Amino acid sequence: IEALHVIGSSGINAEYGGGSDIKVAPDFQMGVTNMTPEYAAKFPFKQVPALESSSGNLADTFAIASLVGGATLRGSDEFTRCQITQFMNQAETTLFPAACQILYPCWGLMPNNKNVIAKARAQFDAYMGSMEAYLADKTYLVGEGVTLADLTVTMYLRDMYNMILDEAERTKYTNVTRWFTTIINQDEVIRVLGTTALCTKPAQFDAKLFAANHPKPQQKPKQEQKPKQEAKPKQEAAAPAAAAAPKKEAAKKPFQDLSKPKLDLDTFKRLYWNEETPVIMKYFDENFVDGEWSVWTAHYKYNHELSQTHKTNNLVKGLMQRAETMKKFAFGLMYVFGNPYDQVITGIWMGRGDKNFFFEDESWQVDIVNYDMERLDMALPQNRALFERWLSGGFDDWQGKPFEKEHIF
């Protein structure tokens, strides 16, 4: 989605800059073309979008936009260019992630996690509030004409104005809406994007589209049982019967000694994905029985060894994958905080019984031994508040380290 927006944006920039003739490769296939040795020879990081030009090759969103836009859009002096860069970076790091978490469920790309969406909406509204105040006496973001700052922020806001911000929402941001409609209706923008309709009814989560985008793996058909062979007639002089092999004891099923709990985990998880935190906590308070379930914090023991972000996230993914069969008995949230080589992994879990439920099955123990786990007394208000804060996604940082990634079990 971002790549398509930026290609459009680069075309707009070319309209303003004049002389930049942008042609899109007609045979490009995402995930195919950019994985070939020929592509990597030109663009070593295999990024998209990428640009081939007479001056050389570029593979960075803003670098391409700056080149094809020319000096008019980049800014005529050093300070102006810094101001433009400031708005572009703010849009990339603050506006874009929030907009994605709001829009992706509508496109069937993400689950309808209302806690995540609510947090993203709060971040989006904070950004829009700042823009509203800033644009009170301004027509453009930087200077007295259209720049890359205006085009970049407009592109990131376009789907929000088209799909989410209906008339009632737009009245909250009259200055931003005035500025947005000014930019989106520029002749140069319309020539590339066409007209942009403003939202009349906010888009909602599309369960059918989500199911189509995330098909469940098909179960293998059961093999037909072969008919039993008829028993052979006994021989008259049969050899002494061999001693019967001792029967193997049936493997103990996890938590088979526990009675059915009052809190139903499927109901709890369904509420987590679809309802606001107060609704989830109401069900929890009414149905949680200490001993039937227990709540634990989990902190990784070897944070000092964590290095690259993708490796850190893979540690958490590995834990959850190897504990896959525990999903009927537990719910967990694990967060990664911090920047590369300065990260922590921490989280909270709820599982069956009054003991550490990871030790109910050998396959679940592989990774959890690397974590310090502490059981919370849920009768204490501070522990209930902590659990509620985890469910609401209320951690933007951990001991000063910024939020990086959420993993849900």
N, C-alpha and C positions, 0 to 999 in steps of 0.2 A: 504493500500500500504506500509506504513512504517513498519507495523508488519511483512509482508511477507519479506521485505528487511532484517529486523533484524534477523528473523529466519534463513535466508540464511547466514547472516553475522556470526551468532553464530556458524553455521555449519562450516564455514571457519575457525573461531577461534579455533574450536575443532581440525580441521586438523593440525593447527600449534602447538597447545598446546600438543596434543597427549594424549590419554587416556580418553578423554571426549566423552562419547557415547551419542549422542543427538538423541532422538526419538520424533517425532511430534505426538501428540494425533490424531488418525485417525478420531475420531467421534466428534471433536470440531466444534461447529457452533458459529460464531461471533454474539454477541447480544443475544444468547440463552444460550449456555453453561456457559458463564461468568456472567450470571445473576442469576444462580441457587444458593440456599443456600449452597450447597456443595462446589461450587467454591469460594464463598465469605468466607467460613470458612478457606480456605487455603490462599486466596488472598483478604483481606478485601476491597481493593479499586477496585476490579474487573477489574484490568488492563490486557491488552494483549500487547505484549507477556508475558507469565509467565512460570516459570520453577520450577519443583519439583526435588529436589536432595536429596541425602542421608544426606547432611548437613542442609537441610531446604528448605524453599520456597522463591523464588525471583520473583518480578513482576516489573522490571524496565529494560528498553532497555540496558543501558550501564552496569548496574550491572550484568546482565546475560552474556553479552559479555565478561566482565572482568573475571567472574568465569570460563566459559568454555574455555577461551583463555589461561589461565594459566599465570605463571610469565613471560614467554618470551614475550608475547604480552602486558602485563600490564606495563612492565618496571621494571628494576632490582634495581633501587634506587628511593628515594623519589622525587628528582627533575625531573627525567625522567618521573615518573608517573604523575607529575603535568603538564609537557609539553604535554603529551599524552591527559590528561583530557582537557587541553586548546583547542586542535584541535577538540576534540570530541564535546565540548560545542559550539564552534564557528560554526561547521557544523550543529548542531541541531538548533541553534537560528538564524543563518544568512543564511546559504546555503539552508537548507531544506525548510523554508517558501517561499523563492523566487522561488525555483525549483517547488514547488507545484503550485504556481500561474501561472507559465509558462506552466506546463504539464497538469494540471487538465482540462483546456478547450479542449485539444487534446484528452482526454479520455472521454469527454462529462460529466465531473463532475461539471464544473463551466461554467457560461456564458462567452461569448467572449468579456469581458470588456477590450478594448484595453488600456485604461488608467491604469488599474490595472496591466495588463501584462507589459506595458512599464515601470512602476515603479518597478515591480519585476525584469525585465530584467536589469535595471540600478543597482539594489542591487546585482544581480548575477554577473554582469560584474565587479563591484567594488570588490567583493569577489575574483573573478578569477584573477583580476589584482594584488591583494595583494599576492595571491598564486604564480602567475607567477614570481614576483620579489623574493619571498622567496625561490623558488625551482631552482633558476638560477644556484646554485652551490651545489645542494643536490640531492641525489638519493631517499632518504626517508624523511618523515616529521620529524621524531625524531630518532636520532642516525644513526647507520649503518645497520639497518635491518628493516624488516616489523614489525609494531606494530599495536595496536588497532587504532591509529590515522590514519594510511594509510588505513586500512580496512573500517573504519567508513566513512571517507570522500569519498572514492571510491564508496561505496554503495550509498551515496547520489548523486553522480555525474553520476552514471551508466546510468540512463534513459535520462539524458541531453545529454550525449555523444551518446547514441543510437538513440535518436529521434529528437534532436534540433541542436546540434553542428555539422554542416556539415564541409566539408574540408575547406571552406573559413573561417568559424568561428574558426576552430581548429588552423589555422595559426596564429591567434592572441595570442594563449596560447600554444606556442610550449613547454615550460618547464612543464606546467601542463599536457599536452597531453603525453609527454614522461613519466612522473611519473605515470599517470593514466594507460597507456598501460603496464607499467612495473608491476603494482599491479594486474590489471585485467587479465593478462596472466600468473600469477603465477600458477604452477601446482595445488597447494592446492585450489586456487580460482576456477579454471576451473573444478575440480572434483565436486564441489558443484553447481556452477552456469552454467557450460558449457561455451562456447565461447560467447563473447559479440561483436556484430557487431557495427561498427561505423556508424554514420548517413551519408547517401548520399543525402537525401532530407528532410528538416525540416518538422516535422508534423504540421498540421494546425488544427484549430477548426473544430470539426465534429458536424455540426448542427443536423444531423439525430440521431446521438448517444446521443446528449444532450437531444433532444426531447424524445427519448426512455427512458432515465434515469429520466426525469422529466415530466411524463405524466400529461396532464391537467385533472382536475376532470371532470368526465362525468356529463353532465346535466341530471337532472331527466326528464323523458318523461312527456310531458304535459298530464294532465288528460282530457279524452274526456268529452265534455260538455253534460250533460243530456238534452234530448229533452224537450222543454218547454211543460208544461201541457196545454191542451186546457182550455180556460176561461169558467168558469161555467156560465150558463144562469142567467140573472138577475132575482131576485125574484120580484114579482109584488109589494109586500109591503116591500120594502127595508128600512132598518134602515137609519137614517140620516148619510151621509158620515162623517167619522171622519176627523178632520182637518189634512191636509197633513203635514207630518213632514218636517221641513225646510231642504233644501239640504245643505250638508256639502261642504264647500269651498275646491276646489282641492288644495292639498298641493303644495306649491311653489317649483319648481325645482331649485337647486342651480345655480346661475348665469344666470337665464333665461332672466334677463333684459339686459344682455351684448350682444353686437353684436359679430359676428364671428371674432376671432382675426387673425392677419396676421401670427403670429408664430403658427405653428401647433405642439402641444405637442407630438403627436406620432412620428412625424419626428424628433423632438429634442431628444426624448428618444432613437430612433433608432440610431441616430448619436452618442449619448453618449456611447452606448454599442459597437459600431462597428468602430468608427473613432477616429483619434487622436484629441487632444484638439483644435489645430488651425482650424480644419474643423468644429468642434462644434461651436466655437466662431464666425466663419465667418457666419454661419447660424443665430446665435443669433443676431449678429450686424445688419444683413440685415433684420431681421424680428421682432425683439423685439420692441413693441410699449408701452411706459410707460402708465399705466392705463388699457391697455388690460391685461397686466401681471404686477406683482410686485415681487421684490426679497427682502427676509427678512433673517436676521440672527436670530438664536435661541440659547439661552444659558439657561441651566437648573438652576433653582433658588436655588436648595437645594443640591449642590455638596458636602457640608460638611456632608450630611447624607449618601452618597454612601459608600457601604462596599465591598462586594464580587463582583468580576468581572461579574460572570454569572447573578447576580441580576441586576447589572447596565445595562447589555445588554438586559435583559428582560424588563426593563423599556422602552427602545427605541423600542423594538419589539412590545410591547403592544400598544404604541402610533400609530405605523404604521398599526397594525392589526385593531385597532378601527377606523382608518381613511381610511380603504380599499376603500370605495366608493368615496374617493376624488382623486383616481389615474387618473381619466379622466381630472382633473383640476389642478394638482400640481405635482411637481417634488421636491424631497428633498434628502439631504445627511446629515446624522448624524454620528458623530464620537465619540467614547469613547477613552479618553486618561488617562494614569496613571496606577498605580498599585493599588491593593486592599487597600481600606480605604484612598486612596489619588487620586481620580479620578474626571474627569469633563466630562460632556456631552455637546457638542456644534455642530452647523451645519448651513446649509444654505438651503433656500427653494425658489422656484419660483412657484407662483400660480396666478389664474385668478383674475382680478380686481385690484383696487388701494387700497383696504382695506385688513385687515388680513383675508385671505380666510378661515382660520380654523373656523371662527365664522359664516360662511354661513350655517352650518348645526350643530344641537345640538350634534350629535354623534361624530363630529370631535373635539369638544371643551373639551372633558373629560380630556385629558392629557395636552393639549397645555397651559392650564392656569398655569401649573407649569414651564413655560418657559418665559424668557424675550425675546420678539421679537422686532426687530428694522428694519424698512423698509430702504432699501438702495436706494439712488438716483443714478440710473445707468448712468446718464449723467456725473458723476464724474469719472475720470480715475482710481482713487484709488479703487472705488467700483467695477468697471468692472474688474480690476486686481484681486481683492479679489475673485470675482465669478469665474474667470478663474482658480485661484489657487485651489479652491475647486474642480472644474471639473477635474483638472489634477491630483488630489490626492497628492497635494504638501505639505501636513502637516505630518511631521515625529514626531512632538511633539507639545504640546500646553502649553505655559508658563513653559517649562522644563519638562512637563509630557509626557512620550513616547506614541506613537500611540498604541492603543490596538485593536480596532475593527471598521469596516466601516459598516454602515447600509444605504441601498439605497432604496428610495421610488420612 
